Amino acid sequence: MQTAALSTEHLTKYYGKQRGVIDLNLDVRHGEVFGFLGPNGAGKTTTIRLLLDLIRPTSGTAMIFGAAVKGNHDLRRRLGYLPGEYALYDNMTGAEFLKFMGNLRRGVDWHFVEALAERLDCRLSQPIRSLSHGNKQKLGLIQAFMHRPQLILLDEPSSGLDPLMQQEFYRMIDEVKADGGTIFISSHVLPEVERLCDRVAIIREGRLAAVETVEAIKKRALRRLEIHFAHPAAGEAFAQLPGIRDLSVEGNILRCAVAGSLDALVKTAAQFTVVNLVSHEPSLEEIFLAYYNGGDNHVA
């Protein structure tokens, strides 16, 4: 049986009496893009720092490629990392910074670095102090990818990137995955999570709430619909349908939230003349609430 690319067993971290993460059990498979989601303060950054051995756990273990991360400096060369708050050396140019980082990693293919910079429209000759937040983020991404690591850990990686650069970043992720690499990504952007991730974990108040596919998680969240009919809507026809919540009718417009399958709602609406249907996709915050208020944890 193949060893997980990344795993934790009962990983726990307290800062004095303050909770970081509690009893975290994760397994990230080789070659997958794994999302790590949760509101601010849930323990995402603490988890990533534990995985990188930047801080030590109160109890439990973290392993990468089957080896304990504690004191294992050889693992660092196989990892790429972009923190959520990225500090750079303002007195350097982008090229000087990347060469410095490359030397720490015992050398990188500079042609590959330049190719990444071209793809991200990152001008390496400029002093870092003159760069915008988005351009500093590009430098951070280049240093995370430039040594072709087997595992990349990214904390809010698309922050500050314009839509074109976001799409290029997504292609970079796809290429790492196609080459057998593994990506662990923390993000607040639901379309990004949908586009990139195979599975996602939701962490709440330091504890694991769920590990599921993106589709399974979206189905658990309420979807809000607005149906416009040609004639005044008959709300009583919809009131008793399974999964219907927050039903309201104003003239020809019916609004509701739906949990689970839309089948019964669609079949009932088809009995009337539908002029328009508007679906409001759940936000990450709504998905978090579905798990916060959903009762039993579900981990798959």
Buried (B, 14 or more C-beta within 10 A) or exposed (E): EEBBBBBBBEBBBBEEEEBBBBBBEBBBBBBBBBBBBBBEEBBBBBBBBBBBBEBEBBEBBBBBBEEEBEEEEEBBEBBBBBBEEBEBEEEBBBBBBBBEBBEEBEEBEEEBBBEBBEBBEBBBEBEBEEBEEBBBBBBBBBBBBBBBBBBBBBBBBBBBBEEEBBEBBBEBBBEBBEEEBBBBBBBBBBEBBBBBBBBBBBBBBBBBBBBBEBEBBBBBBBBBBBBBBEEEBBEEEBEEBEBBEEBEBEEBBBBBBBBEEBEBBBEBBEEBEBEEBEEEEBEBEBBBBBBEEEEEEBEE
